[in-house]
């Protein structure tokens, strides 16, 4: 028999959601409902009690990656670096 665990308050879930989103942004990973549910020690099914938050996570997953993440080799070349490289090549 499973024990009945009270749902965490939505404010706590949102606090942890922000932590997950920040970590995912730093590590260039996609956030997931399962990732947040595990952090809160909830099952994936129990987490369905927060449909708005699950939808927010889905929206983050569907959004295109930032330009820097999509093309990291372009983010490293600043105009100053490119100009000196172009002058050297001439």
PDB file of N, CA, C and O in Angstrom:
ATOM      1  N   UNK A   1       0.846  -1.175   0.000  1.00  0.00           N
ATOM      2  CA  UNK A   1       0.000   0.000   0.000  1.00  0.00           C
ATOM      3  C   UNK A   1       0.894   1.242   0.000  1.00  0.00           C
ATOM      4  O   UNK A   1       1.861   1.307   0.759  1.00  0.00           O
ATOM      5  N   UNK A   2       0.583   2.207  -0.830  1.00  0.00           N
ATOM      6  CA  UNK A   2       1.367   3.439  -0.877  1.00  0.00           C
ATOM      7  C   UNK A   2       0.825   4.418   0.162  1.00  0.00           C
ATOM      8  O   UNK A   2      -0.371   4.464   0.448  1.00  0.00           O
ATOM      9  N   UNK A   3       1.746   5.191   0.710  1.00  0.00           N
ATOM     10  CA  UNK A   3       1.312   6.167   1.701  1.00  0.00           C
ATOM     11  C   UNK A   3       0.881   7.450   0.997  1.00  0.00           C
ATOM     12  O   UNK A   3       1.400   7.790  -0.066  1.00  0.00           O
ATOM     13  N   UNK A   4      -0.042   8.133   1.581  1.00  0.00           N
ATOM     14  CA  UNK A   4      -0.552   9.371   1.026  1.00  0.00           C
ATOM     15  C   UNK A   4       0.372  10.514   1.454  1.00  0.00           C
ATOM     16  O   UNK A   4       0.439  10.857   2.634  1.00  0.00           O
ATOM     17  N   UNK A   5       1.075  11.095   0.493  1.00  0.00           N
ATOM     18  CA  UNK A   5       2.002  12.182   0.769  1.00  0.00           C
ATOM     19  C   UNK A   5       1.344  13.485   0.316  1.00  0.00           C
ATOM     20  O   UNK A   5       0.856  13.568  -0.811  1.00  0.00           O
ATOM     21  N   UNK A   6       1.326  14.493   1.170  1.00  0.00           N
ATOM     22  CA  UNK A   6       0.704  15.760   0.742  1.00  0.00           C
ATOM     23  C   UNK A   6       1.509  16.405  -0.393  1.00  0.00           C
ATOM     24  O   UNK A   6       2.736  16.315  -0.443  1.00  0.00           O
ATOM     25  N   UNK A   7       0.786  17.048  -1.287  1.00  0.00           N
ATOM     26  CA  UNK A   7       1.437  17.738  -2.402  1.00  0.00           C
ATOM     27  C   UNK A   7       2.219  18.938  -1.877  1.00  0.00           C
ATOM     28  O   UNK A   7       1.744  19.656  -0.998  1.00  0.00           O
ATOM     29  N   UNK A   8       3.415  19.153  -2.416  1.00  0.00           N
ATOM     30  CA  UNK A   8       4.145  20.359  -2.013  1.00  0.00           C
ATOM     31  C   UNK A   8       3.420  21.602  -2.530  1.00  0.00           C
ATOM     32  O   UNK A   8       2.748  21.541  -3.559  1.00  0.00           O
ATOM     33  N   UNK A   9       3.550  22.717  -1.832  1.00  0.00           N
ATOM     34  CA  UNK A   9       2.899  23.943  -2.298  1.00  0.00           C
ATOM     35  C   UNK A   9       3.444  24.362  -3.668  1.00  0.00           C
ATOM     36  O   UNK A   9       4.613  24.132  -3.979  1.00  0.00           O
ATOM     37  N   UNK A  10       2.594  24.968  -4.466  1.00  0.00           N
ATOM     38  CA  UNK A  10       3.008  25.369  -5.811  1.00  0.00           C
ATOM     39  C   UNK A  10       4.200  26.325  -5.775  1.00  0.00           C
ATOM     40  O   UNK A  10       5.051  26.279  -6.664  1.00  0.00           O
ATOM     41  N   UNK A  11       4.271  27.176  -4.779  1.00  0.00           N
ATOM     42  CA  UNK A  11       5.406  28.107  -4.678  1.00  0.00           C
ATOM     43  C   UNK A  11       6.726  27.348  -4.553  1.00  0.00           C
ATOM     44  O   UNK A  11       7.730  27.753  -5.140  1.00  0.00           O
ATOM     45  N   UNK A  12       6.732  26.263  -3.803  1.00  0.00           N
ATOM     46  CA  UNK A  12       7.938  25.448  -3.664  1.00  0.00           C
ATOM     47  C   UNK A  12       8.280  24.764  -4.995  1.00  0.00           C
ATOM     48  O   UNK A  12       9.445  24.693  -5.384  1.00  0.00           O
ATOM     49  N   UNK A  13       7.261  24.270  -5.677  1.00  0.00           N
ATOM     50  CA  UNK A  13       7.481  23.623  -6.973  1.00  0.00           C
ATOM     51  C   UNK A  13       8.062  24.631  -7.960  1.00  0.00           C
ATOM     52  O   UNK A  13       8.983  24.306  -8.711  1.00  0.00           O
ATOM     53  N   UNK A  14       7.535  25.839  -7.962  1.00  0.00           N
ATOM     54  CA  UNK A  14       8.036  26.879  -8.875  1.00  0.00           C
ATOM     55  C   UNK A  14       9.478  27.283  -8.522  1.00  0.00           C
ATOM     56  O   UNK A  14      10.277  27.572  -9.413  1.00  0.00           O
ATOM     57  N   UNK A  15       9.802  27.303  -7.242  1.00  0.00           N
ATOM     58  CA  UNK A  15      11.176  27.609  -6.821  1.00  0.00           C
ATOM     59  C   UNK A  15      12.133  26.561  -7.395  1.00  0.00           C
ATOM     60  O   UNK A  15      13.185  26.896  -7.941  1.00  0.00           O
ATOM     61  N   UNK A  16      11.759  25.309  -7.263  1.00  0.00           N
ATOM     62  CA  UNK A  16      12.594  24.236  -7.798  1.00  0.00           C
ATOM     63  C   UNK A  16      12.606  24.243  -9.322  1.00  0.00           C
ATOM     64  O   UNK A  16      13.611  23.891  -9.938  1.00  0.00           O
ATOM     65  N   UNK A  17      11.495  24.642  -9.930  1.00  0.00           N
ATOM     66  CA  UNK A  17      11.450  24.760 -11.390  1.00  0.00           C
ATOM     67  C   UNK A  17      12.494  25.764 -11.854  1.00  0.00           C
ATOM     68  O   UNK A  17      13.212  25.512 -12.822  1.00  0.00           O
ATOM     69  N   UNK A  18      12.582  26.889 -11.175  1.00  0.00           N
ATOM     70  CA  UNK A  18      13.568  27.907 -11.559  1.00  0.00           C
ATOM     71  C   UNK A  18      14.985  27.375 -11.424  1.00  0.00           C
ATOM     72  O   UNK A  18      15.841  27.657 -12.262  1.00  0.00           O
ATOM     73  N   UNK A  19      15.235  26.607 -10.374  1.00  0.00           N
ATOM     74  CA  UNK A  19      16.557  25.994 -10.189  1.00  0.00           C
ATOM     75  C   UNK A  19      16.874  25.032 -11.335  1.00  0.00           C
ATOM     76  O   UNK A  19      17.991  25.023 -11.853  1.00  0.00           O
ATOM     77  N   UNK A  20      15.890  24.227 -11.728  1.00  0.00           N
ATOM     78  CA  UNK A  20      16.080  23.282 -12.835  1.00  0.00           C
ATOM     79  C   UNK A  20      16.351  24.039 -14.126  1.00  0.00           C
ATOM     80  O   UNK A  20      17.256  23.677 -14.877  1.00  0.00           O
ATOM     81  N   UNK A  21      15.577  25.086 -14.392  1.00  0.00           N
ATOM     82  CA  UNK A  21      15.764  25.860 -15.623  1.00  0.00           C
ATOM     83  C   UNK A  21      17.137  26.531 -15.646  1.00  0.00           C
ATOM     84  O   UNK A  21      17.798  26.557 -16.684  1.00  0.00           O
ATOM     85  N   UNK A  22      17.564  27.070 -14.510  1.00  0.00           N
ATOM     86  CA  UNK A  22      18.891  27.700 -14.437  1.00  0.00           C
ATOM     87  C   UNK A  22      19.998  26.677 -14.701  1.00  0.00           C
ATOM     88  O   UNK A  22      20.937  26.942 -15.453  1.00  0.00           O
ATOM     89  N   UNK A  23      19.876  25.519 -14.078  1.00  0.00           N
ATOM     90  CA  UNK A  23      20.876  24.462 -14.268  1.00  0.00           C
ATOM     91  C   UNK A  23      20.898  23.996 -15.718  1.00  0.00           C
ATOM     92  O   UNK A  23      21.967  23.796 -16.295  1.00  0.00           O
ATOM     93  N   UNK A  24      19.734  23.828 -16.296  1.00  0.00           N
ATOM     94  CA  UNK A  24      19.663  23.382 -17.694  1.00  0.00           C
ATOM     95  C   UNK A  24      20.266  24.423 -18.633  1.00  0.00           C
ATOM     96  O   UNK A  24      20.930  24.075 -19.610  1.00  0.00           O
ATOM     97  N   UNK A  25      20.036  25.682 -18.339  1.00  0.00           N
ATOM     98  CA  UNK A  25      20.605  26.752 -19.156  1.00  0.00           C
ATOM     99  C   UNK A  25      22.134  26.719 -19.071  1.00  0.00           C
ATOM    100  O   UNK A  25      22.816  26.876 -20.084  1.00  0.00           O
ATOM    101  N   UNK A  26      22.668  26.518 -17.871  1.00  0.00           N
ATOM    102  CA  UNK A  26      24.119  26.482 -17.666  1.00  0.00           C
ATOM    103  C   UNK A  26      24.771  25.267 -18.309  1.00  0.00           C
ATOM    104  O   UNK A  26      25.898  25.351 -18.798  1.00  0.00           O
ATOM    105  N   UNK A  27      24.069  24.139 -18.310  1.00  0.00           N
ATOM    106  CA  UNK A  27      24.640  22.897 -18.827  1.00  0.00           C
ATOM    107  C   UNK A  27      24.189  22.591 -20.253  1.00  0.00           C
ATOM    108  O   UNK A  27      24.571  21.573 -20.830  1.00  0.00           O
ATOM    109  N   UNK A  28      23.377  23.479 -20.812  1.00  0.00           N
ATOM    110  CA  UNK A  28      22.869  23.315 -22.179  1.00  0.00           C
ATOM    111  C   UNK A  28      22.094  22.003 -22.335  1.00  0.00           C
ATOM    112  O   UNK A  28      22.256  21.290 -23.326  1.00  0.00           O
ATOM    113  N   UNK A  29      21.244  21.692 -21.338  1.00  0.00           N
ATOM    114  CA  UNK A  29      20.382  20.512 -21.386  1.00  0.00           C
ATOM    115  C   UNK A  29      18.933  20.947 -21.424  1.00  0.00           C
ATOM    116  O   UNK A  29      18.600  22.083 -21.087  1.00  0.00           O
ATOM    117  N   UNK A  30      18.080  20.031 -21.837  1.00  0.00           N
ATOM    118  CA  UNK A  30      16.646  20.292 -21.881  1.00  0.00           C
ATOM    119  C   UNK A  30      16.023  19.967 -20.525  1.00  0.00           C
ATOM    120  O   UNK A  30      16.311  18.913 -19.958  1.00  0.00           O
ATOM    121  N   UNK A  31      15.171  20.854 -19.993  1.00  0.00           N
ATOM    122  CA  UNK A  31      14.479  20.532 -18.745  1.00  0.00           C
ATOM    123  C   UNK A  31      13.419  19.465 -19.002  1.00  0.00           C
ATOM    124  O   UNK A  31      12.930  19.320 -20.122  1.00  0.00           O
ATOM    125  N   UNK A  32      13.073  18.729 -17.964  1.00  0.00           N
ATOM    126  CA  UNK A  32      12.015  17.726 -18.113  1.00  0.00           C
ATOM    127  C   UNK A  32      11.163  17.684 -16.851  1.00  0.00           C
ATOM    128  O   UNK A  32      11.604  18.051 -15.763  1.00  0.00           O
ATOM    129  N   UNK A  33       9.937  17.228 -17.031  1.00  0.00           N
ATOM    130  CA  UNK A  33       9.037  17.060 -15.895  1.00  0.00           C
ATOM    131  C   UNK A  33       9.628  16.030 -14.935  1.00  0.00           C
ATOM    132  O   UNK A  33       9.570  16.203 -13.718  1.00  0.00           O
ATOM    133  N   UNK A  34      10.190  14.974 -15.481  1.00  0.00           N
ATOM    134  CA  UNK A  34      10.769  13.931 -14.642  1.00  0.00           C
ATOM    135  C   UNK A  34      11.917  14.485 -13.791  1.00  0.00           C
ATOM    136  O   UNK A  34      12.057  14.120 -12.624  1.00  0.00           O
ATOM    137  N   UNK A  35      12.725  15.354 -14.366  1.00  0.00           N
ATOM    138  CA  UNK A  35      13.834  15.969 -13.632  1.00  0.00           C
ATOM    139  C   UNK A  35      13.307  16.742 -12.425  1.00  0.00           C
ATOM    140  O   UNK A  35      13.843  16.621 -11.323  1.00  0.00           O
ATOM    141  N   UNK A  36      12.268  17.528 -12.631  1.00  0.00           N
ATOM    142  CA  UNK A  36      11.690  18.313 -11.546  1.00  0.00           C
ATOM    143  C   UNK A  36      10.975  17.417 -10.546  1.00  0.00           C
ATOM    144  O   UNK A  36      11.076  17.639  -9.340  1.00  0.00           O
ATOM    145  N   UNK A  37      10.261  16.419 -11.021  1.00  0.00           N
ATOM    146  CA  UNK A  37       9.548  15.504 -10.126  1.00  0.00           C
ATOM    147  C   UNK A  37      10.527  14.786  -9.204  1.00  0.00           C
ATOM    148  O   UNK A  37      10.264  14.635  -8.011  1.00  0.00           O
ATOM    149  N   UNK A  38      11.661  14.341  -9.756  1.00  0.00           N
ATOM    150  CA  UNK A  38      12.661  13.659  -8.926  1.00  0.00           C
ATOM    151  C   UNK A  38      13.240  14.599  -7.876  1.00  0.00           C
ATOM    152  O   UNK A  38      13.473  14.197  -6.736  1.00  0.00           O
ATOM    153  N   UNK A  39      13.470  15.842  -8.261  1.00  0.00           N
ATOM    154  CA  UNK A  39      13.999  16.822  -7.317  1.00  0.00           C
ATOM    155  C   UNK A  39      13.045  17.016  -6.138  1.00  0.00           C
ATOM    156  O   UNK A  39      13.475  17.215  -5.002  1.00  0.00           O
ATOM    157  N   UNK A  40      11.755  16.955  -6.424  1.00  0.00           N
ATOM    158  CA  UNK A  40      10.727  17.123  -5.396  1.00  0.00           C
ATOM    159  C   UNK A  40      10.361  15.806  -4.716  1.00  0.00           C
ATOM    160  O   UNK A  40       9.499  15.766  -3.837  1.00  0.00           O
ATOM    161  N   UNK A  41      11.035  14.718  -5.139  1.00  0.00           N
ATOM    162  CA  UNK A  41      10.754  13.379  -4.625  1.00  0.00           C
ATOM    163  C   UNK A  41       9.304  12.979  -4.867  1.00  0.00           C
ATOM    164  O   UNK A  41       8.650  12.403  -3.997  1.00  0.00           O
ATOM    165  N   UNK A  42       8.814  13.295  -6.064  1.00  0.00           N
ATOM    166  CA  UNK A  42       7.477  12.910  -6.499  1.00  0.00           C
ATOM    167  C   UNK A  42       7.604  11.949  -7.675  1.00  0.00           C
ATOM    168  O   UNK A  42       8.613  11.939  -8.382  1.00  0.00           O
ATOM    169  N   UNK A  43       6.578  11.155  -7.869  1.00  0.00           N
ATOM    170  CA  UNK A  43       6.554  10.337  -9.071  1.00  0.00           C
ATOM    171  C   UNK A  43       6.101  11.211 -10.238  1.00  0.00           C
ATOM    172  O   UNK A  43       5.497  12.267 -10.050  1.00  0.00           O
ATOM    173  N   UNK A  44       6.404  10.750 -11.426  1.00  0.00           N
ATOM    174  CA  UNK A  44       5.997  11.473 -12.621  1.00  0.00           C
ATOM    175  C   UNK A  44       4.474  11.621 -12.667  1.00  0.00           C
ATOM    176  O   UNK A  44       3.962  12.665 -13.071  1.00  0.00           O
ATOM    177  N   UNK A  45       3.763  10.591 -12.259  1.00  0.00           N
ATOM    178  CA  UNK A  45       2.299  10.623 -12.268  1.00  0.00           C
ATOM    179  C   UNK A  45       1.769  11.626 -11.258  1.00  0.00           C
ATOM    180  O   UNK A  45       0.835  12.369 -11.557  1.00  0.00           O
ATOM    181  N   UNK A  46       2.351  11.658 -10.067  1.00  0.00           N
ATOM    182  CA  UNK A  46       1.918  12.620  -9.048  1.00  0.00           C
ATOM    183  C   UNK A  46       2.141  14.042  -9.525  1.00  0.00           C
ATOM    184  O   UNK A  46       1.361  14.940  -9.207  1.00  0.00           O
ATOM    185  N   UNK A  47       3.217  14.248 -10.297  1.00  0.00           N
ATOM    186  CA  UNK A  47       3.518  15.597 -10.761  1.00  0.00           C
ATOM    187  C   UNK A  47       2.441  16.134 -11.701  1.00  0.00           C
ATOM    188  O   UNK A  47       2.378  17.340 -11.943  1.00  0.00           O
ATOM    189  N   UNK A  48       1.607  15.267 -12.225  1.00  0.00           N
ATOM    190  CA  UNK A  48       0.514  15.720 -13.116  1.00  0.00           C
ATOM    191  C   UNK A  48      -0.483  16.607 -12.383  1.00  0.00           C
ATOM    192  O   UNK A  48      -1.364  17.195 -13.010  1.00  0.00           O
ATOM    193  N   UNK A  49      -0.359  16.708 -11.108  1.00  0.00           N
ATOM    194  CA  UNK A  49      -1.222  17.613 -10.336  1.00  0.00           C
ATOM    195  C   UNK A  49      -0.842  19.074 -10.551  1.00  0.00           C
ATOM    196  O   UNK A  49      -1.522  19.980 -10.069  1.00  0.00           O
ATOM    197  N   UNK A  50       0.247  19.292 -11.279  1.00  0.00           N
ATOM    198  CA  UNK A  50       0.719  20.644 -11.600  1.00  0.00           C
ATOM    199  C   UNK A  50       0.749  20.813 -13.129  1.00  0.00           C
ATOM    200  O   UNK A  50       1.823  20.977 -13.709  1.00  0.00           O
ATOM    201  N   UNK A  51      -0.414  20.775 -13.776  1.00  0.00           N
ATOM    202  CA  UNK A  51      -0.430  20.806 -15.242  1.00  0.00           C
ATOM    203  C   UNK A  51       0.143  22.101 -15.828  1.00  0.00           C
ATOM    204  O   UNK A  51       0.752  22.067 -16.898  1.00  0.00           O
ATOM    205  N   UNK A  52      -0.037  23.224 -15.161  1.00  0.00           N
ATOM    206  CA  UNK A  52       0.501  24.487 -15.681  1.00  0.00           C
ATOM    207  C   UNK A  52       2.023  24.474 -15.693  1.00  0.00           C
ATOM    208  O   UNK A  52       2.645  24.962 -16.637  1.00  0.00           O
ATOM    209  N   UNK A  53       2.617  23.920 -14.654  1.00  0.00           N
ATOM    210  CA  UNK A  53       4.072  23.856 -14.583  1.00  0.00           C
ATOM    211  C   UNK A  53       4.606  22.855 -15.605  1.00  0.00           C
ATOM    212  O   UNK A  53       5.633  23.100 -16.238  1.00  0.00           O
ATOM    213  N   UNK A  54       3.918  21.737 -15.765  1.00  0.00           N
ATOM    214  CA  UNK A  54       4.324  20.761 -16.781  1.00  0.00           C
ATOM    215  C   UNK A  54       4.262  21.388 -18.178  1.00  0.00           C
ATOM    216  O   UNK A  54       5.117  21.123 -19.023  1.00  0.00           O
ATOM    217  N   UNK A  55       3.253  22.211 -18.410  1.00  0.00           N
ATOM    218  CA  UNK A  55       3.125  22.899 -19.706  1.00  0.00           C
ATOM    219  C   UNK A  55       4.267  23.894 -19.902  1.00  0.00           C
ATOM    220  O   UNK A  55       4.783  24.029 -21.011  1.00  0.00           O
ATOM    221  N   UNK A  56       4.664  24.590 -18.841  1.00  0.00           N
ATOM    222  CA  UNK A  56       5.797  25.528 -18.926  1.00  0.00           C
ATOM    223  C   UNK A  56       7.084  24.797 -19.305  1.00  0.00           C
ATOM    224  O   UNK A  56       7.873  25.284 -20.114  1.00  0.00           O
ATOM    225  N   UNK A  57       7.278  23.636 -18.714  1.00  0.00           N
ATOM    226  CA  UNK A  57       8.468  22.846 -19.044  1.00  0.00           C
ATOM    227  C   UNK A  57       8.420  22.429 -20.510  1.00  0.00           C
ATOM    228  O   UNK A  57       9.429  22.496 -21.213  1.00  0.00           O
ATOM    229  N   UNK A  58       7.251  22.001 -20.967  1.00  0.00           N
ATOM    230  CA  UNK A  58       7.100  21.616 -22.377  1.00  0.00           C
ATOM    231  C   UNK A  58       7.390  22.800 -23.287  1.00  0.00           C
ATOM    232  O   UNK A  58       8.003  22.631 -24.341  1.00  0.00           O
ATOM    233  N   UNK A  59       6.961  23.992 -22.899  1.00  0.00           N
ATOM    234  CA  UNK A  59       7.235  25.194 -23.702  1.00  0.00           C
ATOM    235  C   UNK A  59       8.733  25.476 -23.770  1.00  0.00           C
ATOM    236  O   UNK A  59       9.245  25.868 -24.818  1.00  0.00           O
ATOM    237  N   UNK A  60       9.431  25.277 -22.661  1.00  0.00           N
ATOM    238  CA  UNK A  60      10.890  25.476 -22.662  1.00  0.00           C
ATOM    239  C   UNK A  60      11.572  24.469 -23.575  1.00  0.00           C
ATOM    240  O   UNK A  60      12.542  24.798 -24.258  1.00  0.00           O
ATOM    241  N   UNK A  61      11.063  23.241 -23.586  1.00  0.00           N
ATOM    242  CA  UNK A  61      11.651  22.209 -24.440  1.00  0.00           C
ATOM    243  C   UNK A  61      11.407  22.510 -25.914  1.00  0.00           C
ATOM    244  O   UNK A  61      12.238  22.190 -26.764  1.00  0.00           O
ATOM    245  N   UNK A  62      10.270  23.125 -26.213  1.00  0.00           N
ATOM    246  CA  UNK A  62       9.912  23.395 -27.602  1.00  0.00           C
ATOM    247  C   UNK A  62      10.602  24.641 -28.148  1.00  0.00           C
ATOM    248  O   UNK A  62      10.724  24.797 -29.363  1.00  0.00           O
ATOM    249  N   UNK A  63      11.053  25.525 -27.270  1.00  0.00           N
ATOM    250  CA  UNK A  63      11.683  26.771 -27.714  1.00  0.00           C
ATOM    251  C   UNK A  63      13.020  26.457 -28.380  1.00  0.00           C
ATOM    252  O   UNK A  63      13.742  25.565 -27.935  1.00  0.00           O
ATOM    253  N   UNK A  64      13.350  27.190 -29.447  1.00  0.00           N
ATOM    254  CA  UNK A  64      14.651  26.966 -30.089  1.00  0.00           C
ATOM    255  C   UNK A  64      15.773  27.363 -29.138  1.00  0.00           C
ATOM    256  O   UNK A  64      15.604  28.263 -28.317  1.00  0.00           O
ATOM    257  N   UNK A  65      16.925  26.691 -29.248  1.00  0.00           N
ATOM    258  CA  UNK A  65      18.044  27.044 -28.361  1.00  0.00           C
ATOM    259  C   UNK A  65      18.555  28.436 -28.691  1.00  0.00           C
ATOM    260  O   UNK A  65      18.401  28.904 -29.819  1.00  0.00           O
ATOM    261  N   UNK A  66      19.164  29.103 -27.713  1.00  0.00           N
ATOM    262  CA  UNK A  66      19.750  30.416 -27.987  1.00  0.00           C
ATOM    263  C   UNK A  66      20.801  30.288 -29.089  1.00  0.00           C
ATOM    264  O   UNK A  66      21.386  29.221 -29.273  1.00  0.00           O
ATOM    265  N   UNK A  67      21.035  31.358 -29.808  1.00  0.00           N
ATOM    266  CA  UNK A  67      21.978  31.349 -30.923  1.00  0.00           C
ATOM    267  C   UNK A  67      23.357  30.875 -30.476  1.00  0.00           C
ATOM    268  O   UNK A  67      24.012  30.126 -31.199  1.00  0.00           O
ATOM    269  N   UNK A  68      23.811  31.302 -29.288  1.00  0.00           N
ATOM    270  CA  UNK A  68      25.127  30.905 -28.802  1.00  0.00           C
ATOM    271  C   UNK A  68      25.203  29.399 -28.602  1.00  0.00           C
ATOM    272  O   UNK A  68      26.228  28.784 -28.896  1.00  0.00           O
ATOM    273  N   UNK A  69      24.121  28.800 -28.103  1.00  0.00           N
ATOM    274  CA  UNK A  69      24.123  27.360 -27.859  1.00  0.00           C
ATOM    275  C   UNK A  69      24.038  26.590 -29.171  1.00  0.00           C
ATOM    276  O   UNK A  69      24.599  25.502 -29.298  1.00  0.00           O
ATOM    277  N   UNK A  70      23.340  27.154 -30.137  1.00  0.00           N
ATOM    278  CA  UNK A  70      23.182  26.467 -31.408  1.00  0.00           C
ATOM    279  C   UNK A  70      24.481  26.458 -32.201  1.00  0.00           C
ATOM    280  O   UNK A  70      24.778  25.476 -32.882  1.00  0.00           O
ATOM    281  N   UNK A  71      25.261  27.536 -32.126  1.00  0.00           N
ATOM    282  CA  UNK A  71      26.517  27.625 -32.876  1.00  0.00           C
ATOM    283  C   UNK A  71      27.622  28.154 -31.968  1.00  0.00           C
ATOM    284  O   UNK A  71      27.989  29.325 -32.064  1.00  0.00           O
ATOM    285  N   UNK A  72      28.160  27.300 -31.081  1.00  0.00           N
ATOM    286  CA  UNK A  72      29.161  27.799 -30.121  1.00  0.00           C
ATOM    287  C   UNK A  72      30.426  28.319 -30.789  1.00  0.00           C
ATOM    288  O   UNK A  72      31.080  29.197 -30.227  1.00  0.00           O
ATOM    289  N   UNK A  73      30.800  27.817 -31.959  1.00  0.00           N
ATOM    290  CA  UNK A  73      32.017  28.289 -32.606  1.00  0.00           C
ATOM    291  C   UNK A  73      31.881  29.736 -33.066  1.00  0.00           C
ATOM    292  O   UNK A  73      32.884  30.442 -33.178  1.00  0.00           O
ATOM    293  N   UNK A  74      30.661  30.188 -33.332  1.00  0.00           N
ATOM    294  CA  UNK A  74      30.440  31.574 -33.749  1.00  0.00           C
ATOM    295  C   UNK A  74      30.455  32.513 -32.543  1.00  0.00           C
ATOM    296  O   UNK A  74      30.831  33.677 -32.675  1.00  0.00           O
ATOM    297  N   UNK A  75      30.057  32.031 -31.388  1.00  0.00           N
ATOM    298  CA  UNK A  75      29.987  32.887 -30.199  1.00  0.00           C
ATOM    299  C   UNK A  75      31.381  33.271 -29.712  1.00  0.00           C
ATOM    300  O   UNK A  75      31.552  34.307 -29.069  1.00  0.00           O
ATOM    301  N   UNK A  76      32.380  32.438 -30.018  1.00  0.00           N
ATOM    302  CA  UNK A  76      33.733  32.701 -29.533  1.00  0.00           C
ATOM    303  C   UNK A  76      34.489  33.718 -30.378  1.00  0.00           C
ATOM    304  O   UNK A  76      35.481  34.280 -29.912  1.00  0.00           O
ATOM    305  N   UNK A  77      34.055  33.965 -31.585  1.00  0.00           N
ATOM    306  CA  UNK A  77      34.814  34.878 -32.446  1.00  0.00           C
ATOM    307  C   UNK A  77      34.230  36.278 -32.369  1.00  0.00           C
ATOM    308  O   UNK A  77      33.187  36.567 -32.955  1.00  0.00           O
ATOM    309  N   UNK A  78      34.910  37.128 -31.647  1.00  0.00           N
ATOM    310  CA  UNK A  78      34.483  38.513 -31.519  1.00  0.00           C
ATOM    311  C   UNK A  78      34.974  39.291 -32.731  1.00  0.00           C
ATOM    312  O   UNK A  78      35.880  38.826 -33.423  1.00  0.00           O
ATOM    313  N   UNK A  79      34.405  40.459 -33.009  1.00  0.00           N
ATOM    314  CA  UNK A  79      34.861  41.262 -34.151  1.00  0.00           C
ATOM    315  C   UNK A  79      36.355  41.578 -34.083  1.00  0.00           C
ATOM    316  O   UNK A  79      37.031  41.598 -35.112  1.00  0.00           O
ATOM    317  N   UNK A  80      36.874  41.826 -32.880  1.00  0.00           N
ATOM    318  CA  UNK A  80      38.298  42.148 -32.749  1.00  0.00           C
ATOM    319  C   UNK A  80      39.152  40.957 -33.161  1.00  0.00           C
ATOM    320  O   UNK A  80      40.173  41.124 -33.829  1.00  0.00           O
ATOM    321  N   UNK A  81      38.743  39.762 -32.769  1.00  0.00           N
ATOM    322  CA  UNK A  81      39.489  38.557 -33.119  1.00  0.00           C
ATOM    323  C   UNK A  81      39.432  38.321 -34.622  1.00  0.00           C
ATOM    324  O   UNK A  81      40.441  37.991 -35.246  1.00  0.00           O
ATOM    325  N   UNK A  82      38.234  38.495 -35.204  1.00  0.00           N
ATOM    326  CA  UNK A  82      38.100  38.283 -36.640  1.00  0.00           C
ATOM    327  C   UNK A  82      38.930  39.289 -37.428  1.00  0.00           C
ATOM    328  O   UNK A  82      39.523  38.931 -38.446  1.00  0.00           O
ATOM    329  N   UNK A  83      38.983  40.533 -36.982  1.00  0.00           N
ATOM    330  CA  UNK A  83      39.754  41.549 -37.701  1.00  0.00           C
ATOM    331  C   UNK A  83      41.236  41.227 -37.679  1.00  0.00           C
ATOM    332  O   UNK A  83      41.914  41.371 -38.696  1.00  0.00           O
ATOM    333  N   UNK A  84      41.746  40.796 -36.542  1.00  0.00           N
ATOM    334  CA  UNK A  84      43.175  40.471 -36.463  1.00  0.00           C
ATOM    335  C   UNK A  84      43.479  39.216 -37.273  1.00  0.00           C
ATOM    336  O   UNK A  84      44.557  39.103 -37.857  1.00  0.00           O
ATOM    337  N   UNK A  85      42.535  38.267 -37.313  1.00  0.00           N
ATOM    338  CA  UNK A  85      42.725  37.071 -38.123  1.00  0.00           C
ATOM    339  C   UNK A  85      42.722  37.422 -39.596  1.00  0.00           C
ATOM    340  O   UNK A  85      43.515  36.880 -40.366  1.00  0.00           O
ATOM    341  N   UNK A  86      41.823  38.337 -40.003  1.00  0.00           N
ATOM    342  CA  UNK A  86      41.747  38.746 -41.400  1.00  0.00           C
ATOM    343  C   UNK A  86      43.020  39.486 -41.811  1.00  0.00           C
ATOM    344  O   UNK A  86      43.514  39.302 -42.923  1.00  0.00           O
ATOM    345  N   UNK A  87      43.552  40.324 -40.915  1.00  0.00           N
ATOM    346  CA  UNK A  87      44.767  41.085 -41.230  1.00  0.00           C
ATOM    347  C   UNK A  87      45.959  40.134 -41.367  1.00  0.00           C
ATOM    348  O   UNK A  87      46.830  40.347 -42.210  1.00  0.00           O
ATOM    349  N   UNK A  88      45.997  39.102 -40.551  1.00  0.00           N
ATOM    350  CA  UNK A  88      47.086  38.130 -40.606  1.00  0.00           C
ATOM    351  C   UNK A  88      47.027  37.330 -41.896  1.00  0.00           C
ATOM    352  O   UNK A  88      48.062  36.997 -42.471  1.00  0.00           O
ATOM    353  N   UNK A  89      45.806  37.016 -42.356  1.00  0.00           N
ATOM    354  CA  UNK A  89      45.630  36.212 -43.556  1.00  0.00           C
ATOM    355  C   UNK A  89      46.009  36.986 -44.817  1.00  0.00           C
ATOM    356  O   UNK A  89      46.319  36.356 -45.828  1.00  0.00           O
ATOM    357  N   UNK A  90      46.000  38.305 -44.808  1.00  0.00           N
ATOM    358  CA  UNK A  90      46.261  39.109 -46.004  1.00  0.00           C
ATOM    359  C   UNK A  90      47.711  39.161 -46.356  1.00  0.00           C
ATOM    360  O   UNK A  90      48.085  39.800 -47.339  1.00  0.00           O
TER     361      UNK A  90
END
